[in-house]
Amino acid sequence: MALTDFGKAIRKARIDTGETLGSMAEALGVTAAFLSGIETGRKKVPADLVGRVRSYFANRSVHLGNLEQLAAVANKTVPIDGLSPQHQMLVAGFARSSMDAETLEKMAALLSASEGVKKK
């Protein structure tokens, strides 16, 4: 299995903060082997681990943006629990679409722009 963007992000942050795999694993309550598997994409990312990783790095003044999205992509799953039926249908439609790269980039830009509008 190839490295995932989630694994790359946490490995980079871990190295940038001078943390060892063992010390980070201990702080997160997992084994070093499990954390290594997460970093290298051999293990799925448990949902509860994402928040712990975020807190771990926030305590070290490192803010990792879209960890939930990176974890979903790494796990090859998109949780739809709690979404409205309309949102669920939209997710399913995207999953089955055959849009080309240019169209997907435009859709991503539109979603990013709409997130900026909601935060204002």
PDB file as gemmi writes it, atoms N, CA and C in Angstrom:
CRYST1    1.000    1.000    1.000  90.00  90.00  90.00 P 1                      
ATOM      1  N   MET A   1       0.843  -1.182   0.000  1.00  0.00           N  
ATOM      2  CA  MET A   1       0.000   0.000   0.000  1.00  0.00           C  
ATOM      3  C   MET A   1       0.892   1.251   0.000  1.00  0.00           C  
ATOM      4  N   ALA A   2       0.471   2.254  -0.704  1.00  0.00           N  
ATOM      5  CA  ALA A   2       1.263   3.486  -0.835  1.00  0.00           C  
ATOM      6  C   ALA A   2       1.014   4.426   0.331  1.00  0.00           C  
ATOM      7  N   LEU A   3       1.950   5.328   0.532  1.00  0.00           N  
ATOM      8  CA  LEU A   3       1.775   6.365   1.544  1.00  0.00           C  
ATOM      9  C   LEU A   3       0.521   7.165   1.226  1.00  0.00           C  
ATOM     10  N   THR A   4      -0.191   7.553   2.265  1.00  0.00           N  
ATOM     11  CA  THR A   4      -1.383   8.382   2.088  1.00  0.00           C  
ATOM     12  C   THR A   4      -1.041   9.816   2.455  1.00  0.00           C  
ATOM     13  N   ASP A   5      -1.872  10.743   2.021  1.00  0.00           N  
ATOM     14  CA  ASP A   5      -1.653  12.142   2.387  1.00  0.00           C  
ATOM     15  C   ASP A   5      -1.824  12.339   3.895  1.00  0.00           C  
ATOM     16  N   PHE A   6      -2.707  11.561   4.525  1.00  0.00           N  
ATOM     17  CA  PHE A   6      -2.852  11.636   5.980  1.00  0.00           C  
ATOM     18  C   PHE A   6      -1.540  11.214   6.639  1.00  0.00           C  
ATOM     19  N   GLY A   7      -1.015  10.080   6.209  1.00  0.00           N  
ATOM     20  CA  GLY A   7       0.237   9.586   6.767  1.00  0.00           C  
ATOM     21  C   GLY A   7       1.390  10.547   6.545  1.00  0.00           C  
ATOM     22  N   LYS A   8       1.451  11.118   5.355  1.00  0.00           N  
ATOM     23  CA  LYS A   8       2.508  12.092   5.058  1.00  0.00           C  
ATOM     24  C   LYS A   8       2.392  13.319   5.957  1.00  0.00           C  
ATOM     25  N   ALA A   9       1.159  13.787   6.159  1.00  0.00           N  
ATOM     26  CA  ALA A   9       0.940  14.995   6.963  1.00  0.00           C  
ATOM     27  C   ALA A   9       1.371  14.779   8.407  1.00  0.00           C  
ATOM     28  N   ILE A  10       0.974  13.644   8.981  1.00  0.00           N  
ATOM     29  CA  ILE A  10       1.328  13.458  10.386  1.00  0.00           C  
ATOM     30  C   ILE A  10       2.808  13.106  10.546  1.00  0.00           C  
ATOM     31  N   ARG A  11       3.367  12.392   9.583  1.00  0.00           N  
ATOM     32  CA  ARG A  11       4.797  12.080   9.667  1.00  0.00           C  
ATOM     33  C   ARG A  11       5.621  13.361   9.586  1.00  0.00           C  
ATOM     34  N   LYS A  12       5.257  14.237   8.645  1.00  0.00           N  
ATOM     35  CA  LYS A  12       5.982  15.506   8.497  1.00  0.00           C  
ATOM     36  C   LYS A  12       5.871  16.330   9.772  1.00  0.00           C  
ATOM     37  N   ALA A  13       4.650  16.432  10.308  1.00  0.00           N  
ATOM     38  CA  ALA A  13       4.455  17.209  11.538  1.00  0.00           C  
ATOM     39  C   ALA A  13       5.237  16.589  12.693  1.00  0.00           C  
ATOM     40  N   ARG A  14       5.254  15.264  12.766  1.00  0.00           N  
ATOM     41  CA  ARG A  14       5.989  14.581  13.834  1.00  0.00           C  
ATOM     42  C   ARG A  14       7.480  14.872  13.731  1.00  0.00           C  
ATOM     43  N   ILE A  15       8.018  14.772  12.542  1.00  0.00           N  
ATOM     44  CA  ILE A  15       9.439  15.028  12.337  1.00  0.00           C  
ATOM     45  C   ILE A  15       9.761  16.501  12.564  1.00  0.00           C  
ATOM     46  N   ASP A  16       8.903  17.385  12.061  1.00  0.00           N  
ATOM     47  CA  ASP A  16       9.119  18.830  12.238  1.00  0.00           C  
ATOM     48  C   ASP A  16       9.133  19.235  13.716  1.00  0.00           C  
ATOM     49  N   THR A  17       8.374  18.515  14.545  1.00  0.00           N  
ATOM     50  CA  THR A  17       8.335  18.841  15.967  1.00  0.00           C  
ATOM     51  C   THR A  17       9.375  18.058  16.767  1.00  0.00           C  
ATOM     52  N   GLY A  18      10.148  17.234  16.081  1.00  0.00           N  
ATOM     53  CA  GLY A  18      11.209  16.483  16.742  1.00  0.00           C  
ATOM     54  C   GLY A  18      10.719  15.314  17.582  1.00  0.00           C  
ATOM     55  N   GLU A  19       9.504  14.873  17.318  1.00  0.00           N  
ATOM     56  CA  GLU A  19       8.943  13.751  18.075  1.00  0.00           C  
ATOM     57  C   GLU A  19       9.336  12.427  17.430  1.00  0.00           C  
ATOM     58  N   THR A  20       9.550  11.418  18.258  1.00  0.00           N  
ATOM     59  CA  THR A  20       9.821  10.083  17.735  1.00  0.00           C  
ATOM     60  C   THR A  20       8.508   9.349  17.537  1.00  0.00           C  
ATOM     61  N   LEU A  21       8.560   8.315  16.751  1.00  0.00           N  
ATOM     62  CA  LEU A  21       7.380   7.485  16.542  1.00  0.00           C  
ATOM     63  C   LEU A  21       6.910   6.913  17.880  1.00  0.00           C  
ATOM     64  N   GLY A  22       7.844   6.463  18.691  1.00  0.00           N  
ATOM     65  CA  GLY A  22       7.505   5.876  19.985  1.00  0.00           C  
ATOM     66  C   GLY A  22       6.868   6.861  20.940  1.00  0.00           C  
ATOM     67  N   SER A  23       7.418   8.074  21.028  1.00  0.00           N  
ATOM     68  CA  SER A  23       6.861   9.053  21.973  1.00  0.00           C  
ATOM     69  C   SER A  23       5.473   9.505  21.533  1.00  0.00           C  
ATOM     70  N   MET A  24       5.277   9.682  20.241  1.00  0.00           N  
ATOM     71  CA  MET A  24       3.960  10.092  19.758  1.00  0.00           C  
ATOM     72  C   MET A  24       2.951   8.968  19.961  1.00  0.00           C  
ATOM     73  N   ALA A  25       3.354   7.749  19.649  1.00  0.00           N  
ATOM     74  CA  ALA A  25       2.458   6.604  19.823  1.00  0.00           C  
ATOM     75  C   ALA A  25       2.025   6.481  21.279  1.00  0.00           C  
ATOM     76  N   GLU A  26       2.971   6.614  22.191  1.00  0.00           N  
ATOM     77  CA  GLU A  26       2.655   6.508  23.610  1.00  0.00           C  
ATOM     78  C   GLU A  26       1.659   7.597  24.033  1.00  0.00           C  
ATOM     79  N   ALA A  27       1.897   8.816  23.558  1.00  0.00           N  
ATOM     80  CA  ALA A  27       0.999   9.925  23.907  1.00  0.00           C  
ATOM     81  C   ALA A  27      -0.407   9.711  23.351  1.00  0.00           C  
ATOM     82  N   LEU A  28      -0.511   9.046  22.204  1.00  0.00           N  
ATOM     83  CA  LEU A  28      -1.811   8.799  21.579  1.00  0.00           C  
ATOM     84  C   LEU A  28      -2.484   7.534  22.096  1.00  0.00           C  
ATOM     85  N   GLY A  29      -1.737   6.736  22.859  1.00  0.00           N  
ATOM     86  CA  GLY A  29      -2.310   5.500  23.387  1.00  0.00           C  
ATOM     87  C   GLY A  29      -2.370   4.375  22.381  1.00  0.00           C  
ATOM     88  N   VAL A  30      -1.442   4.376  21.418  1.00  0.00           N  
ATOM     89  CA  VAL A  30      -1.353   3.303  20.423  1.00  0.00           C  
ATOM     90  C   VAL A  30       0.077   2.774  20.422  1.00  0.00           C  
ATOM     91  N   THR A  31       0.300   1.677  19.733  1.00  0.00           N  
ATOM     92  CA  THR A  31       1.654   1.150  19.633  1.00  0.00           C  
ATOM     93  C   THR A  31       2.403   1.886  18.526  1.00  0.00           C  
ATOM     94  N   ALA A  32       3.724   1.839  18.615  1.00  0.00           N  
ATOM     95  CA  ALA A  32       4.555   2.438  17.569  1.00  0.00           C  
ATOM     96  C   ALA A  32       4.317   1.727  16.242  1.00  0.00           C  
ATOM     97  N   ALA A  33       4.117   0.421  16.284  1.00  0.00           N  
ATOM     98  CA  ALA A  33       3.865  -0.339  15.054  1.00  0.00           C  
ATOM     99  C   ALA A  33       2.558   0.114  14.405  1.00  0.00           C  
ATOM    100  N   PHE A  34       1.524   0.343  15.224  1.00  0.00           N  
ATOM    101  CA  PHE A  34       0.244   0.793  14.683  1.00  0.00           C  
ATOM    102  C   PHE A  34       0.386   2.184  14.073  1.00  0.00           C  
ATOM    103  N   LEU A  35       1.050   3.103  14.783  1.00  0.00           N  
ATOM    104  CA  LEU A  35       1.237   4.450  14.260  1.00  0.00           C  
ATOM    105  C   LEU A  35       2.056   4.417  12.973  1.00  0.00           C  
ATOM    106  N   SER A  36       3.062   3.575  12.923  1.00  0.00           N  
ATOM    107  CA  SER A  36       3.840   3.418  11.698  1.00  0.00           C  
ATOM    108  C   SER A  36       2.944   2.939  10.557  1.00  0.00           C  
ATOM    109  N   GLY A  37       2.050   2.001  10.859  1.00  0.00           N  
ATOM    110  CA  GLY A  37       1.105   1.514   9.850  1.00  0.00           C  
ATOM    111  C   GLY A  37       0.186   2.607   9.342  1.00  0.00           C  
ATOM    112  N   ILE A  38      -0.217   3.506  10.232  1.00  0.00           N  
ATOM    113  CA  ILE A  38      -1.048   4.660   9.837  1.00  0.00           C  
ATOM    114  C   ILE A  38      -0.236   5.567   8.920  1.00  0.00           C  
ATOM    115  N   GLU A  39       0.999   5.869   9.334  1.00  0.00           N  
ATOM    116  CA  GLU A  39       1.848   6.774   8.546  1.00  0.00           C  
ATOM    117  C   GLU A  39       2.150   6.211   7.166  1.00  0.00           C  
ATOM    118  N   THR A  40       2.309   4.907   7.056  1.00  0.00           N  
ATOM    119  CA  THR A  40       2.674   4.306   5.773  1.00  0.00           C  
ATOM    120  C   THR A  40       1.479   3.826   4.959  1.00  0.00           C  
ATOM    121  N   GLY A  41       0.277   3.973   5.505  1.00  0.00           N  
ATOM    122  CA  GLY A  41      -0.923   3.601   4.767  1.00  0.00           C  
ATOM    123  C   GLY A  41      -1.276   2.130   4.861  1.00  0.00           C  
ATOM    124  N   ARG A  42      -0.606   1.384   5.741  1.00  0.00           N  
ATOM    125  CA  ARG A  42      -0.914  -0.042   5.894  1.00  0.00           C  
ATOM    126  C   ARG A  42      -2.101  -0.281   6.817  1.00  0.00           C  
ATOM    127  N   LYS A  43      -2.422   0.717   7.652  1.00  0.00           N  
ATOM    128  CA  LYS A  43      -3.536   0.597   8.596  1.00  0.00           C  
ATOM    129  C   LYS A  43      -4.558   1.687   8.331  1.00  0.00           C  
ATOM    130  N   LYS A  44      -5.813   1.362   8.572  1.00  0.00           N  
ATOM    131  CA  LYS A  44      -6.873   2.373   8.467  1.00  0.00           C  
ATOM    132  C   LYS A  44      -6.790   3.323   9.654  1.00  0.00           C  
ATOM    133  N   VAL A  45      -7.277   4.527   9.444  1.00  0.00           N  
ATOM    134  CA  VAL A  45      -7.230   5.559  10.471  1.00  0.00           C  
ATOM    135  C   VAL A  45      -8.542   5.524  11.260  1.00  0.00           C  
ATOM    136  N   PRO A  46      -8.504   5.121  12.532  1.00  0.00           N  
ATOM    137  CA  PRO A  46      -9.733   5.134  13.326  1.00  0.00           C  
ATOM    138  C   PRO A  46     -10.233   6.573  13.507  1.00  0.00           C  
ATOM    139  N   ALA A  47     -11.535   6.747  13.459  1.00  0.00           N  
ATOM    140  CA  ALA A  47     -12.122   8.093  13.552  1.00  0.00           C  
ATOM    141  C   ALA A  47     -11.699   8.815  14.827  1.00  0.00           C  
ATOM    142  N   ASP A  48     -11.633   8.096  15.943  1.00  0.00           N  
ATOM    143  CA  ASP A  48     -11.275   8.748  17.200  1.00  0.00           C  
ATOM    144  C   ASP A  48      -9.806   9.157  17.243  1.00  0.00           C  
ATOM    145  N   LEU A  49      -8.981   8.554  16.423  1.00  0.00           N  
ATOM    146  CA  LEU A  49      -7.563   8.898  16.410  1.00  0.00           C  
ATOM    147  C   LEU A  49      -7.325  10.264  15.758  1.00  0.00           C  
ATOM    148  N   VAL A  50      -8.158  10.631  14.823  1.00  0.00           N  
ATOM    149  CA  VAL A  50      -7.979  11.900  14.112  1.00  0.00           C  
ATOM    150  C   VAL A  50      -8.004  13.070  15.098  1.00  0.00           C  
ATOM    151  N   GLY A  51      -8.973  13.083  15.982  1.00  0.00           N  
ATOM    152  CA  GLY A  51      -9.064  14.157  16.983  1.00  0.00           C  
ATOM    153  C   GLY A  51      -7.885  14.157  17.936  1.00  0.00           C  
ATOM    154  N   ARG A  52      -7.441  12.969  18.316  1.00  0.00           N  
ATOM    155  CA  ARG A  52      -6.288  12.885  19.223  1.00  0.00           C  
ATOM    156  C   ARG A  52      -5.022  13.386  18.541  1.00  0.00           C  
ATOM    157  N   VAL A  53      -4.868  13.063  17.261  1.00  0.00           N  
ATOM    158  CA  VAL A  53      -3.704  13.545  16.504  1.00  0.00           C  
ATOM    159  C   VAL A  53      -3.759  15.064  16.395  1.00  0.00           C  
ATOM    160  N   ARG A  54      -4.944  15.595  16.091  1.00  0.00           N  
ATOM    161  CA  ARG A  54      -5.108  17.051  15.980  1.00  0.00           C  
ATOM    162  C   ARG A  54      -4.716  17.724  17.297  1.00  0.00           C  
ATOM    163  N   SER A  55      -5.220  17.205  18.420  1.00  0.00           N  
ATOM    164  CA  SER A  55      -4.900  17.768  19.733  1.00  0.00           C  
ATOM    165  C   SER A  55      -3.414  17.639  20.048  1.00  0.00           C  
ATOM    166  N   TYR A  56      -2.848  16.512  19.728  1.00  0.00           N  
ATOM    167  CA  TYR A  56      -1.429  16.257  19.974  1.00  0.00           C  
ATOM    168  C   TYR A  56      -0.575  17.348  19.326  1.00  0.00           C  
ATOM    169  N   PHE A  57      -0.873  17.634  18.063  1.00  0.00           N  
ATOM    170  CA  PHE A  57      -0.075  18.651  17.369  1.00  0.00           C  
ATOM    171  C   PHE A  57      -0.470  20.067  17.757  1.00  0.00           C  
ATOM    172  N   ALA A  58      -1.727  20.295  18.081  1.00  0.00           N  
ATOM    173  CA  ALA A  58      -2.149  21.631  18.529  1.00  0.00           C  
ATOM    174  C   ALA A  58      -1.408  22.004  19.808  1.00  0.00           C  
ATOM    175  N   ASN A  59      -1.177  21.026  20.675  1.00  0.00           N  
ATOM    176  CA  ASN A  59      -0.415  21.275  21.905  1.00  0.00           C  
ATOM    177  C   ASN A  59       1.042  21.617  21.617  1.00  0.00           C  
ATOM    178  N   ARG A  60       1.471  21.359  20.393  1.00  0.00           N  
ATOM    179  CA  ARG A  60       2.839  21.675  19.970  1.00  0.00           C  
ATOM    180  C   ARG A  60       2.843  22.828  18.957  1.00  0.00           C  
ATOM    181  N   SER A  61       1.737  23.576  18.943  1.00  0.00           N  
ATOM    182  CA  SER A  61       1.560  24.748  18.070  1.00  0.00           C  
ATOM    183  C   SER A  61       1.636  24.418  16.582  1.00  0.00           C  
ATOM    184  N   VAL A  62       1.221  23.216  16.229  1.00  0.00           N  
ATOM    185  CA  VAL A  62       1.139  22.812  14.827  1.00  0.00           C  
ATOM    186  C   VAL A  62      -0.326  22.549  14.523  1.00  0.00           C  
ATOM    187  N   HIS A  63      -0.863  23.271  13.582  1.00  0.00           N  
ATOM    188  CA  HIS A  63      -2.273  23.136  13.238  1.00  0.00           C  
ATOM    189  C   HIS A  63      -2.391  22.462  11.877  1.00  0.00           C  
ATOM    190  N   LEU A  64      -2.965  21.278  11.885  1.00  0.00           N  
ATOM    191  CA  LEU A  64      -3.142  20.497  10.666  1.00  0.00           C  
ATOM    192  C   LEU A  64      -4.569  20.691  10.187  1.00  0.00           C  
ATOM    193  N   GLY A  65      -4.714  21.225   8.986  1.00  0.00           N  
ATOM    194  CA  GLY A  65      -6.008  21.634   8.464  1.00  0.00           C  
ATOM    195  C   GLY A  65      -7.060  20.564   8.300  1.00  0.00           C  
ATOM    196  N   ASN A  66      -7.014  19.847   7.254  1.00  0.00           N  
ATOM    197  CA  ASN A  66      -8.120  18.989   6.842  1.00  0.00           C  
ATOM    198  C   ASN A  66      -7.873  17.514   7.174  1.00  0.00           C  
ATOM    199  N   LEU A  67      -7.509  17.215   8.390  1.00  0.00           N  
ATOM    200  CA  LEU A  67      -7.192  15.840   8.773  1.00  0.00           C  
ATOM    201  C   LEU A  67      -8.363  14.883   8.561  1.00  0.00           C  
ATOM    202  N   GLU A  68      -9.575  15.325   8.854  1.00  0.00           N  
ATOM    203  CA  GLU A  68     -10.729  14.447   8.675  1.00  0.00           C  
ATOM    204  C   GLU A  68     -10.873  14.029   7.215  1.00  0.00           C  
ATOM    205  N   GLN A  69     -10.705  14.974   6.312  1.00  0.00           N  
ATOM    206  CA  GLN A  69     -10.795  14.649   4.887  1.00  0.00           C  
ATOM    207  C   GLN A  69      -9.657  13.732   4.460  1.00  0.00           C  
ATOM    208  N   LEU A  70      -8.455  14.019   4.936  1.00  0.00           N  
ATOM    209  CA  LEU A  70      -7.310  13.171   4.588  1.00  0.00           C  
ATOM    210  C   LEU A  70      -7.502  11.754   5.112  1.00  0.00           C  
ATOM    211  N   ALA A  71      -8.058  11.625   6.320  1.00  0.00           N  
ATOM    212  CA  ALA A  71      -8.312  10.300   6.886  1.00  0.00           C  
ATOM    213  C   ALA A  71      -9.365   9.558   6.072  1.00  0.00           C  
ATOM    214  N   ALA A  72     -10.415  10.262   5.661  1.00  0.00           N  
ATOM    215  CA  ALA A  72     -11.469   9.632   4.857  1.00  0.00           C  
ATOM    216  C   ALA A  72     -10.899   9.107   3.540  1.00  0.00           C  
ATOM    217  N   VAL A  73     -10.043   9.890   2.914  1.00  0.00           N  
ATOM    218  CA  VAL A  73      -9.434   9.460   1.658  1.00  0.00           C  
ATOM    219  C   VAL A  73      -8.496   8.282   1.915  1.00  0.00           C  
ATOM    220  N   ALA A  74      -7.705   8.355   2.988  1.00  0.00           N  
ATOM    221  CA  ALA A  74      -6.788   7.266   3.320  1.00  0.00           C  
ATOM    222  C   ALA A  74      -7.555   5.968   3.568  1.00  0.00           C  
ATOM    223  N   ASN A  75      -8.704   6.087   4.215  1.00  0.00           N  
ATOM    224  CA  ASN A  75      -9.528   4.913   4.522  1.00  0.00           C  
ATOM    225  C   ASN A  75     -10.400   4.487   3.352  1.00  0.00           C  
ATOM    226  N   LYS A  76     -10.432   5.310   2.327  1.00  0.00           N  
ATOM    227  CA  LYS A  76     -11.283   5.070   1.160  1.00  0.00           C  
ATOM    228  C   LYS A  76     -12.744   4.950   1.558  1.00  0.00           C  
ATOM    229  N   THR A  77     -13.133   5.798   2.522  1.00  0.00           N  
ATOM    230  CA  THR A  77     -14.523   5.852   2.961  1.00  0.00           C  
ATOM    231  C   THR A  77     -14.915   7.306   3.195  1.00  0.00           C  
ATOM    232  N   VAL A  78     -16.161   7.581   2.999  1.00  0.00           N  
ATOM    233  CA  VAL A  78     -16.690   8.911   3.290  1.00  0.00           C  
ATOM    234  C   VAL A  78     -17.885   8.723   4.211  1.00  0.00           C  
ATOM    235  N   PRO A  79     -17.748   9.106   5.479  1.00  0.00           N  
ATOM    236  CA  PRO A  79     -18.871   8.922   6.393  1.00  0.00           C  
ATOM    237  C   PRO A  79     -20.036   9.839   6.012  1.00  0.00           C  
ATOM    238  N   ILE A  80     -21.225   9.263   5.951  1.00  0.00           N  
ATOM    239  CA  ILE A  80     -22.393  10.071   5.604  1.00  0.00           C  
ATOM    240  C   ILE A  80     -23.389  10.144   6.759  1.00  0.00           C  
ATOM    241  N   ASP A  81     -23.039   9.515   7.873  1.00  0.00           N  
ATOM    242  CA  ASP A  81     -23.900   9.594   9.055  1.00  0.00           C  
ATOM    243  C   ASP A  81     -24.090  11.047   9.445  1.00  0.00           C  
ATOM    244  N   GLY A  82     -25.325  11.405   9.715  1.00  0.00           N  
ATOM    245  CA  GLY A  82     -25.614  12.763  10.142  1.00  0.00           C  
ATOM    246  C   GLY A  82     -25.852  13.739   9.006  1.00  0.00           C  
ATOM    247  N   LEU A  83     -25.592  13.316   7.776  1.00  0.00           N  
ATOM    248  CA  LEU A  83     -25.864  14.196   6.630  1.00  0.00           C  
ATOM    249  C   LEU A  83     -27.335  14.093   6.249  1.00  0.00           C  
ATOM    250  N   SER A  84     -27.844  15.169   5.702  1.00  0.00           N  
ATOM    251  CA  SER A  84     -29.226  15.145   5.228  1.00  0.00           C  
ATOM    252  C   SER A  84     -29.326  14.190   4.036  1.00  0.00           C  
ATOM    253  N   PRO A  85     -30.531  13.693   3.738  1.00  0.00           N  
ATOM    254  CA  PRO A  85     -30.683  12.827   2.558  1.00  0.00           C  
ATOM    255  C   PRO A  85     -30.182  13.501   1.272  1.00  0.00           C  
ATOM    256  N   GLN A  86     -30.379  14.810   1.159  1.00  0.00           N  
ATOM    257  CA  GLN A  86     -29.910  15.534  -0.025  1.00  0.00           C  
ATOM    258  C   GLN A  86     -28.387  15.476  -0.120  1.00  0.00           C  
ATOM    259  N   HIS A  87     -27.704  15.690   1.009  1.00  0.00           N  
ATOM    260  CA  HIS A  87     -26.247  15.601   1.014  1.00  0.00           C  
ATOM    261  C   HIS A  87     -25.784  14.178   0.694  1.00  0.00           C  
ATOM    262  N   GLN A  88     -26.476  13.182   1.251  1.00  0.00           N  
ATOM    263  CA  GLN A  88     -26.109  11.793   0.990  1.00  0.00           C  
ATOM    264  C   GLN A  88     -26.231  11.460  -0.496  1.00  0.00           C  
ATOM    265  N   MET A  89     -27.299  11.938  -1.119  1.00  0.00           N  
ATOM    266  CA  MET A  89     -27.486  11.700  -2.553  1.00  0.00           C  
ATOM    267  C   MET A  89     -26.401  12.394  -3.369  1.00  0.00           C  
ATOM    268  N   LEU A  90     -26.007  13.576  -2.938  1.00  0.00           N  
ATOM    269  CA  LEU A  90     -24.957  14.310  -3.634  1.00  0.00           C  
ATOM    270  C   LEU A  90     -23.623  13.564  -3.543  1.00  0.00           C  
ATOM    271  N   VAL A  91     -23.304  13.051  -2.350  1.00  0.00           N  
ATOM    272  CA  VAL A  91     -22.078  12.282  -2.165  1.00  0.00           C  
ATOM    273  C   VAL A  91     -22.095  11.050  -3.067  1.00  0.00           C  
ATOM    274  N   ALA A  92     -23.217  10.344  -3.077  1.00  0.00           N  
ATOM    275  CA  ALA A  92     -23.334   9.150  -3.918  1.00  0.00           C  
ATOM    276  C   ALA A  92     -23.203   9.510  -5.399  1.00  0.00           C  
ATOM    277  N   GLY A  93     -23.788  10.630  -5.791  1.00  0.00           N  
ATOM    278  CA  GLY A  93     -23.680  11.063  -7.190  1.00  0.00           C  
ATOM    279  C   GLY A  93     -22.248  11.360  -7.588  1.00  0.00           C  
ATOM    280  N   PHE A  94     -21.510  12.033  -6.720  1.00  0.00           N  
ATOM    281  CA  PHE A  94     -20.103  12.311  -7.013  1.00  0.00           C  
ATOM    282  C   PHE A  94     -19.305  11.023  -7.100  1.00  0.00           C  
ATOM    283  N   ALA A  95     -19.591  10.095  -6.201  1.00  0.00           N  
ATOM    284  CA  ALA A  95     -18.843   8.844  -6.172  1.00  0.00           C  
ATOM    285  C   ALA A  95     -19.020   8.054  -7.470  1.00  0.00           C  
ATOM    286  N   ARG A  96     -20.182   8.183  -8.062  1.00  0.00           N  
ATOM    287  CA  ARG A  96     -20.461   7.420  -9.285  1.00  0.00           C  
ATOM    288  C   ARG A  96     -20.227   8.217 -10.567  1.00  0.00           C  
ATOM    289  N   SER A  97     -19.855   9.478 -10.435  1.00  0.00           N  
ATOM    290  CA  SER A  97     -19.697  10.316 -11.619  1.00  0.00           C  
ATOM    291  C   SER A  97     -18.417   9.974 -12.373  1.00  0.00           C  
ATOM    292  N   SER A  98     -18.411  10.361 -13.612  1.00  0.00           N  
ATOM    293  CA  SER A  98     -17.209  10.155 -14.431  1.00  0.00           C  
ATOM    294  C   SER A  98     -16.704  11.504 -14.937  1.00  0.00           C  
ATOM    295  N   MET A  99     -16.662  12.485 -14.036  1.00  0.00           N  
ATOM    296  CA  MET A  99     -16.196  13.825 -14.400  1.00  0.00           C  
ATOM    297  C   MET A  99     -14.709  13.797 -14.710  1.00  0.00           C  
ATOM    298  N   ASP A 100     -14.328  14.620 -15.671  1.00  0.00           N  
ATOM    299  CA  ASP A 100     -12.904  14.719 -15.991  1.00  0.00           C  
ATOM    300  C   ASP A 100     -12.201  15.590 -14.943  1.00  0.00           C  
ATOM    301  N   ALA A 101     -10.880  15.592 -14.978  1.00  0.00           N  
ATOM    302  CA  ALA A 101     -10.078  16.299 -13.967  1.00  0.00           C  
ATOM    303  C   ALA A 101     -10.405  17.790 -13.925  1.00  0.00           C  
ATOM    304  N   GLU A 102     -10.613  18.405 -15.083  1.00  0.00           N  
ATOM    305  CA  GLU A 102     -10.905  19.844 -15.129  1.00  0.00           C  
ATOM    306  C   GLU A 102     -12.228  20.160 -14.420  1.00  0.00           C  
ATOM    307  N   THR A 103     -13.247  19.348 -14.669  1.00  0.00           N  
ATOM    308  CA  THR A 103     -14.543  19.559 -14.037  1.00  0.00           C  
ATOM    309  C   THR A 103     -14.446  19.349 -12.526  1.00  0.00           C  
ATOM    310  N   LEU A 104     -13.702  18.330 -12.109  1.00  0.00           N  
ATOM    311  CA  LEU A 104     -13.520  18.089 -10.680  1.00  0.00           C  
ATOM    312  C   LEU A 104     -12.805  19.254 -10.001  1.00  0.00           C  
ATOM    313  N   GLU A 105     -11.820  19.829 -10.669  1.00  0.00           N  
ATOM    314  CA  GLU A 105     -11.118  20.991 -10.113  1.00  0.00           C  
ATOM    315  C   GLU A 105     -12.067  22.171  -9.950  1.00  0.00           C  
ATOM    316  N   LYS A 106     -12.943  22.375 -10.932  1.00  0.00           N  
ATOM    317  CA  LYS A 106     -13.919  23.456 -10.842  1.00  0.00           C  
ATOM    318  C   LYS A 106     -14.892  23.221  -9.685  1.00  0.00           C  
ATOM    319  N   MET A 107     -15.320  21.967  -9.520  1.00  0.00           N  
ATOM    320  CA  MET A 107     -16.229  21.639  -8.421  1.00  0.00           C  
ATOM    321  C   MET A 107     -15.534  21.859  -7.075  1.00  0.00           C  
ATOM    322  N   ALA A 108     -14.269  21.481  -6.969  1.00  0.00           N  
ATOM    323  CA  ALA A 108     -13.512  21.678  -5.731  1.00  0.00           C  
ATOM    324  C   ALA A 108     -13.382  23.167  -5.423  1.00  0.00           C  
ATOM    325  N   ALA A 109     -13.138  23.970  -6.436  1.00  0.00           N  
ATOM    326  CA  ALA A 109     -13.030  25.418  -6.238  1.00  0.00           C  
ATOM    327  C   ALA A 109     -14.371  25.994  -5.781  1.00  0.00           C  
ATOM    328  N   LEU A 110     -15.450  25.514  -6.361  1.00  0.00           N  
ATOM    329  CA  LEU A 110     -16.787  25.964  -5.962  1.00  0.00           C  
ATOM    330  C   LEU A 110     -17.069  25.603  -4.503  1.00  0.00           C  
ATOM    331  N   LEU A 111     -16.721  24.381  -4.099  1.00  0.00           N  
ATOM    332  CA  LEU A 111     -16.920  23.969  -2.707  1.00  0.00           C  
ATOM    333  C   LEU A 111     -16.071  24.807  -1.760  1.00  0.00           C  
ATOM    334  N   SER A 112     -14.832  25.067  -2.136  1.00  0.00           N  
ATOM    335  CA  SER A 112     -13.957  25.895  -1.300  1.00  0.00           C  
ATOM    336  C   SER A 112     -14.517  27.300  -1.153  1.00  0.00           C  
ATOM    337  N   ALA A 113     -15.014  27.859  -2.246  1.00  0.00           N  
ATOM    338  CA  ALA A 113     -15.589  29.201  -2.209  1.00  0.00           C  
ATOM    339  C   ALA A 113     -16.829  29.225  -1.322  1.00  0.00           C  
ATOM    340  N   SER A 114     -17.631  28.178  -1.374  1.00  0.00           N  
ATOM    341  CA  SER A 114     -18.846  28.143  -0.544  1.00  0.00           C  
ATOM    342  C   SER A 114     -18.484  27.999   0.920  1.00  0.00           C  
ATOM    343  N   GLU A 115     -17.405  27.318   1.268  1.00  0.00           N  
ATOM    344  CA  GLU A 115     -16.958  27.206   2.662  1.00  0.00           C  
ATOM    345  C   GLU A 115     -16.541  28.579   3.176  1.00  0.00           C  
ATOM    346  N   GLY A 116     -15.877  29.354   2.339  1.00  0.00           N  
ATOM    347  CA  GLY A 116     -15.462  30.707   2.729  1.00  0.00           C  
ATOM    348  C   GLY A 116     -16.651  31.600   3.002  1.00  0.00           C  
ATOM    349  N   VAL A 117     -17.709  31.438   2.243  1.00  0.00           N  
ATOM    350  CA  VAL A 117     -18.919  32.237   2.422  1.00  0.00           C  
ATOM    351  C   VAL A 117     -19.593  31.875   3.734  1.00  0.00           C  
ATOM    352  N   LYS A 118     -19.651  30.576   4.077  1.00  0.00           N  
ATOM    353  CA  LYS A 118     -20.303  30.145   5.321  1.00  0.00           C  
ATOM    354  C   LYS A 118     -19.567  30.633   6.556  1.00  0.00           C  
ATOM    355  N   LYS A 119     -18.248  30.779   6.485  1.00  0.00           N  
ATOM    356  CA  LYS A 119     -17.457  31.165   7.651  1.00  0.00           C  
ATOM    357  C   LYS A 119     -17.521  32.649   7.950  1.00  0.00           C  
ATOM    358  N   LYS A 120     -17.952  33.454   7.006  1.00  0.00           N  
ATOM    359  CA  LYS A 120     -17.989  34.917   7.206  1.00  0.00           C  
ATOM    360  C   LYS A 120     -19.105  35.335   8.098  1.00  0.00           C  
TER     361      LYS A 120                                                      
END                                                                             
